[in-house]
Amino acid sequence: MEKRSNKYYLTLSLKQYANGETEPAKELGIEFENHDEIFSIIEKMKAKNLFDNESEATQFALGLKLFGEIKLKHRKNPLFDEINEVFPTFMKKLKSL
């Protein structure tokens, strides 16, 4: 039986460079799948009030879900050896808050 995943499309646009310039404009769009419904996770992170503002909660949730899914798909990759040891503990702590 094939595991079902949610399908997403993410657009990232560079609004302004560190030097204040806005050109050249850059944009990236990617399709990806994730076993979780990311919008509900973002709302849960916002509700936990772990960060200074909702934008940071959104950034954290999105980054964690993108990273976590790749780590899960490639768990046997030696790149993830050290993080595989601590990631479950981190996730349990986060979910308990």
N, CA and C atoms as an extended XYZ file, in Angstrom:
291
Properties=species:S:1:pos:R:3:atomname:S:1:resname:S:1:resid:I:1 pbc="F F F"
N         0.836       -1.180        0.000 N   MET     1
C         0.000        0.000        0.000 CA  MET     1
C         0.887        1.252        0.000 C   MET     1
N         0.589        2.141       -0.904 N   GLU     2
C         1.374        3.363       -1.035 CA  GLU     2
C         0.994        4.361        0.059 C   GLU     2
N         2.002        4.947        0.671 N   LYS     3
C         1.779        5.946        1.715 CA  LYS     3
C         1.318        7.252        1.074 C   LYS     3
N         0.281        7.822        1.603 N   ARG     4
C        -0.252        9.075        1.057 CA  ARG     4
C         0.460       10.268        1.663 C   ARG     4
N         0.637       11.279        0.836 N   SER     5
C         1.272       12.521        1.273 CA  SER     5
C         0.471       13.704        0.785 C   SER     5
N         0.556       14.781        1.530 N   ASN     6
C        -0.015       16.045        1.075 CA  ASN     6
C         0.930       16.637        0.047 C   ASN     6
N         0.389       17.276       -0.966 N   LYS     7
C         1.201       17.875       -2.021 CA  LYS     7
C         1.134       19.400       -1.882 C   LYS     7
N         2.294       20.018       -1.968 N   TYR     8
C         2.414       21.459       -1.759 CA  TYR     8
C         3.172       22.110       -2.909 C   TYR     8
N         2.953       23.406       -3.054 N   TYR     9
C         3.760       24.245       -3.939 CA  TYR     9
C         4.153       25.462       -3.126 C   TYR     9
N         5.440       25.715       -3.053 N   LEU    10
C         5.978       26.817       -2.260 CA  LEU    10
C         6.660       27.813       -3.183 C   LEU    10
N         6.349       29.088       -3.007 N   THR    11
C         6.998       30.155       -3.765 CA  THR    11
C         7.811       31.012       -2.801 C   THR    11
N         9.066       31.238       -3.145 N   LEU    12
C         9.951       32.096       -2.364 CA  LEU    12
C        10.386       33.251       -3.247 C   LEU    12
N        10.123       34.459       -2.794 N   SER    13
C        10.493       35.654       -3.549 CA  SER    13
C        11.444       36.505       -2.725 C   SER    13
N        12.508       36.954       -3.344 N   LEU    14
C        13.429       37.878       -2.695 CA  LEU    14
C        12.870       39.285       -2.858 C   LEU    14
N        12.502       39.917       -1.760 N   LYS    15
C        11.884       41.238       -1.824 CA  LYS    15
C        12.912       42.351       -1.843 C   LYS    15
N        13.987       42.173       -1.061 N   GLN    16
C        15.003       43.222       -0.981 CA  GLN    16
C        16.312       42.618       -0.508 C   GLN    16
N        17.397       43.004       -1.151 N   TYR    17
C        18.730       42.576       -0.743 CA  TYR    17
C        19.159       43.327        0.510 C   TYR    17
N        20.172       42.811        1.182 N   ALA    18
C        20.675       43.434        2.406 CA  ALA    18
C        21.144       44.867        2.171 C   ALA    18
N        21.592       45.169        0.945 N   ASN    19
C        22.067       46.524        0.640 CA  ASN    19
C        20.938       47.477        0.240 C   ASN    19
N        19.693       47.024        0.303 N   GLY    20
C        18.547       47.869       -0.010 CA  GLY    20
C        18.052       47.754       -1.442 C   GLY    20
N        18.843       47.148       -2.304 N   GLU    21
C        18.443       47.001       -3.704 CA  GLU    21
C        17.293       45.998       -3.831 C   GLU    21
N        16.501       46.188       -4.868 N   THR    22
C        15.400       45.266       -5.141 CA  THR    22
C        15.570       44.528       -6.469 C   THR    22
N        16.612       44.867       -7.199 N   GLU    23
C        16.891       44.213       -8.478 CA  GLU    23
C        18.269       43.576       -8.430 C   GLU    23
N        18.519       42.460       -9.052 N   PRO    24
C        17.554       41.717       -9.853 CA  PRO    24
C        16.595       40.924       -8.968 C   PRO    24
N        15.353       40.900       -9.381 N   ALA    25
C        14.338       40.142       -8.656 CA  ALA    25
C        14.632       38.654       -8.800 C   ALA    25
N        14.368       37.922       -7.749 N   LYS    26
C        14.562       36.472       -7.779 CA  LYS    26
C        13.325       35.796       -7.202 C   LYS    26
N        12.978       34.668       -7.801 N   GLU    27
C        11.856       33.892       -7.308 CA  GLU    27
C        12.116       32.415       -7.571 C   GLU    27
N        11.691       31.601       -6.646 N   LEU    28
C        11.871       30.159       -6.732 CA  LEU    28
C        10.551       29.504       -6.370 C   LEU    28
N        10.139       28.530       -7.141 N   GLY    29
C         8.949       27.758       -6.820 CA  GLY    29
C         9.295       26.284       -6.802 C   GLY    29
N         8.851       25.589       -5.770 N   ILE    30
C         9.128       24.157       -5.693 CA  ILE    30
C         7.865       23.396       -5.309 C   ILE    30
N         7.726       22.222       -5.876 N   GLU    31
C         6.681       21.293       -5.470 CA  GLU    31
C         7.312       20.297       -4.514 C   GLU    31
N         6.571       19.922       -3.479 N   PHE    32
C         7.065       18.918       -2.548 CA  PHE    32
C         5.891       18.221       -1.881 C   PHE    32
N         6.198       17.107       -1.258 N   GLU    33
C         5.192       16.353       -0.518 CA  GLU    33
C         5.618       16.266        0.938 C   GLU    33
N         4.625       16.176        1.809 N   ASN    34
C         4.894       16.010        3.227 CA  ASN    34
C         3.775       15.186        3.828 C   ASN    34
N         4.109       14.310        4.739 N   HIS    35
C         3.087       13.456        5.342 CA  HIS    35
C         2.177       14.232        6.293 C   HIS    35
N         2.594       15.397        6.736 N   ASP    36
C         1.791       16.219        7.639 CA  ASP    36
C         1.058       17.319        6.886 C   ASP    36
N        -0.017       17.806        7.501 N   GLU    37
C        -0.738       18.957        6.976 CA  GLU    37
C        -0.060       20.185        7.588 C   GLU    37
N         0.790       20.820        6.824 N   ILE    38
C         1.689       21.853        7.330 CA  ILE    38
C         0.944       23.083        7.837 C   ILE    38
N        -0.161       23.444        7.230 N   PHE    39
C        -0.889       24.632        7.678 CA  PHE    39
C        -1.383       24.465        9.123 C   PHE    39
N        -1.826       23.263        9.485 N   SER    40
C        -2.274       23.049       10.868 CA  SER    40
C        -1.090       23.094       11.834 C   SER    40
N         0.066       22.623       11.391 N   ILE    41
C         1.265       22.678       12.234 CA  ILE    41
C         1.693       24.124       12.454 C   ILE    41
N         1.610       24.942       11.416 N   ILE    42
C         1.928       26.371       11.556 CA  ILE    42
C         1.011       27.013       12.587 C   ILE    42
N        -0.265       26.700       12.520 N   GLU    43
C        -1.216       27.268       13.487 CA  GLU    43
C        -0.901       26.800       14.908 C   GLU    43
N        -0.510       25.545       15.070 N   LYS    44
C        -0.135       25.042       16.395 CA  LYS    44
C         1.103       25.761       16.925 C   LYS    44
N         2.070       26.010       16.054 N   MET    45
C         3.286       26.721       16.476 CA  MET    45
C         2.945       28.153       16.891 C   MET    45
N         2.076       28.795       16.138 N   LYS    46
C         1.670       30.155       16.509 CA  LYS    46
C         0.992       30.164       17.877 C   LYS    46
N         0.144       29.177       18.110 N   ALA    47
C        -0.607       29.112       19.366 CA  ALA    47
C         0.301       28.864       20.569 C   ALA    47
N         1.447       28.231       20.364 N   LYS    48
C         2.374       27.936       21.465 CA  LYS    48
C         3.121       29.187       21.952 C   LYS    48
N         3.152       30.239       21.128 N   ASN    49
C         3.833       31.479       21.498 CA  ASN    49
C         5.281       31.247       21.944 C   ASN    49
N         6.013       30.445       21.180 N   LEU    50
C         7.402       30.146       21.521 CA  LEU    50
C         8.378       31.224       21.061 C   LEU    50
N         7.933       32.083       20.157 N   PHE    51
C         8.825       33.051       19.532 CA  PHE    51
C         8.252       34.458       19.675 C   PHE    51
N         9.034       35.446       19.251 N   ASP    52
C         8.639       36.844       19.412 CA  ASP    52
C         7.398       37.223       18.609 C   ASP    52
N         7.187       36.565       17.464 N   ASN    53
C         6.037       36.915       16.648 CA  ASN    53
C         5.584       35.720       15.810 C   ASN    53
N         4.414       35.848       15.206 N   GLU    54
C         3.839       34.760       14.422 CA  GLU    54
C         4.667       34.435       13.188 C   GLU    54
N         5.346       35.426       12.633 N   SER    55
C         6.184       35.178       11.464 CA  SER    55
C         7.305       34.201       11.803 C   SER    55
N         7.914       34.370       12.970 N   GLU    56
C         8.974       33.454       13.388 CA  GLU    56
C         8.425       32.050       13.621 C   GLU    56
N         7.232       31.958       14.176 N   ALA    57
C         6.601       30.652       14.377 CA  ALA    57
C         6.348       29.970       13.039 C   ALA    57
N         5.922       30.731       12.045 N   THR    58
C         5.689       30.191       10.706 CA  THR    58
C         7.003       29.742       10.082 C   THR    58
N         8.036       30.567       10.185 N   GLN    59
C         9.347       30.213        9.636 CA  GLN    59
C         9.870       28.929       10.273 C   GLN    59
N         9.748       28.838       11.588 N   PHE    60
C        10.221       27.665       12.309 CA  PHE    60
C         9.469       26.413       11.865 C   PHE    60
N         8.152       26.489       11.855 N   ALA    61
C         7.342       25.321       11.494 CA  ALA    61
C         7.636       24.873       10.064 C   ALA    61
N         7.695       25.811        9.151 N   LEU    62
C         7.956       25.478        7.753 CA  LEU    62
C         9.352       24.889        7.579 C   LEU    62
N        10.340       25.522        8.170 N   GLY    63
C        11.708       25.010        8.070 CA  GLY    63
C        11.857       23.631        8.679 C   GLY    63
N        11.250       23.435        9.829 N   LEU    64
C        11.338       22.146       10.507 CA  LEU    64
C        10.666       21.050        9.684 C   LEU    64
N         9.507       21.343        9.115 N   LYS    65
C         8.797       20.334        8.321 CA  LYS    65
C         9.550       20.019        7.035 C   LYS    65
N        10.102       21.020        6.376 N   LEU    66
C        10.870       20.764        5.157 CA  LEU    66
C        12.112       19.939        5.480 C   LEU    66
N        12.842       20.331        6.499 N   PHE    67
C        14.044       19.606        6.910 CA  PHE    67
C        13.706       18.196        7.380 C   PHE    67
N        12.703       18.099        8.239 N   GLY    68
C        12.347       16.816        8.826 CA  GLY    68
C        11.928       15.783        7.796 C   GLY    68
N        11.217       16.214        6.786 N   GLU    69
C        10.766       15.266        5.757 CA  GLU    69
C        11.944       14.732        4.946 C   GLU    69
N        12.887       15.594        4.611 N   ILE    70
C        14.078       15.149        3.881 CA  ILE    70
C        14.910       14.222        4.758 C   ILE    70
N        15.063       14.586        6.036 N   LYS    71
C        15.810       13.741        6.961 CA  LYS    71
C        15.159       12.369        7.074 C   LYS    71
N        13.850       12.344        7.129 N   LEU    72
C        13.121       11.081        7.223 CA  LEU    72
C        13.304       10.224        5.966 C   LEU    72
N        13.220       10.843        4.807 N   LYS    73
C        13.373       10.116        3.543 CA  LYS    73
C        14.789        9.571        3.364 C   LYS    73
N        15.755       10.252        3.955 N   HIS    74
C        17.168        9.881        3.776 CA  HIS    74
C        17.816        9.521        5.110 C   HIS    74
N        17.070        8.892        5.980 N   ARG    75
C        17.546        8.620        7.351 CA  ARG    75
C        18.816        7.799        7.406 C   ARG    75
N        19.077        7.016        6.390 N   LYS    76
C        20.289        6.180        6.393 CA  LYS    76
C        21.500        6.908        5.809 C   LYS    76
N        21.311        8.110        5.312 N   ASN    77
C        22.408        8.904        4.789 CA  ASN    77
C        23.320        9.299        5.959 C   ASN    77
N        24.623        9.037        5.854 N   PRO    78
C        25.553        9.375        6.950 CA  PRO    78
C        25.526       10.853        7.347 C   PRO    78
N        25.076       11.711        6.466 N   LEU    79
C        24.980       13.135        6.787 CA  LEU    79
C        24.108       13.366        8.027 C   LEU    79
N        23.117       12.509        8.209 N   PHE    80
C        22.157       12.705        9.295 CA  PHE    80
C        22.454       11.869       10.544 C   PHE    80
N        23.581       11.194       10.592 N   ASP    81
C        23.878       10.299       11.717 CA  ASP    81
C        23.728       10.982       13.079 C   ASP    81
N        24.365       12.111       13.264 N   GLU    82
C        24.326       12.783       14.573 CA  GLU    82
C        22.935       13.327       14.890 C   GLU    82
N        22.291       13.904       13.897 N   ILE    83
C        20.977       14.502       14.168 CA  ILE    83
C        19.913       13.443       14.391 C   ILE    83
N        20.088       12.262       13.779 N   ASN    84
C        19.138       11.171       14.008 CA  ASN    84
C        19.114       10.746       15.472 C   ASN    84
N        20.212       10.957       16.171 N   GLU    85
C        20.294       10.593       17.586 CA  GLU    85
C        19.498       11.547       18.480 C   GLU    85
N        19.454       12.823       18.130 N   VAL    86
C        18.818       13.816       18.999 CA  VAL    86
C        17.465       14.320       18.495 C   VAL    86
N        17.187       14.136       17.235 N   PHE    87
C        15.959       14.681       16.649 CA  PHE    87
C        14.692       14.136       17.321 C   PHE    87
N        14.594       12.842       17.585 N   PRO    88
C        13.381       12.346       18.263 CA  PRO    88
C        13.151       12.996       19.633 C   PRO    88
N        14.214       13.218       20.381 N   THR    89
C        14.100       13.869       21.687 CA  THR    89
C        13.617       15.307       21.518 C   THR    89
N        14.189       16.003       20.548 N   PHE    90
C        13.778       17.377       20.266 CA  PHE    90
C        12.293       17.437       19.905 C   PHE    90
N        11.850       16.533       19.032 N   MET    91
C        10.439       16.540       18.597 CA  MET    91
C         9.499       16.222       19.760 C   MET    91
N         9.881       15.304       20.628 N   LYS    92
C         9.056       14.994       21.796 CA  LYS    92
C         8.938       16.209       22.701 C   LYS    92
N        10.061       16.910       22.894 N   LYS    93
C        10.049       18.119       23.725 CA  LYS    93
C         9.144       19.183       23.108 C   LYS    93
N         9.275       19.382       21.797 N   LEU    94
C         8.445       20.384       21.112 CA  LEU    94
C         6.965       20.045       21.221 C   LEU    94
N         6.625       18.798       21.007 N   LYS    95
C         5.219       18.392       21.058 CA  LYS    95
C         4.647       18.461       22.480 C   LYS    95
N         5.495       18.393       23.488 N   SER    96
C         5.018       18.449       24.874 CA  SER    96
C         4.738       19.869       25.342 C   SER    96
N         5.245       20.853       24.604 N   LEU    97
C         5.053       22.261       25.030 CA  LEU    97
C         3.631       22.738       24.774 C   LEU    97
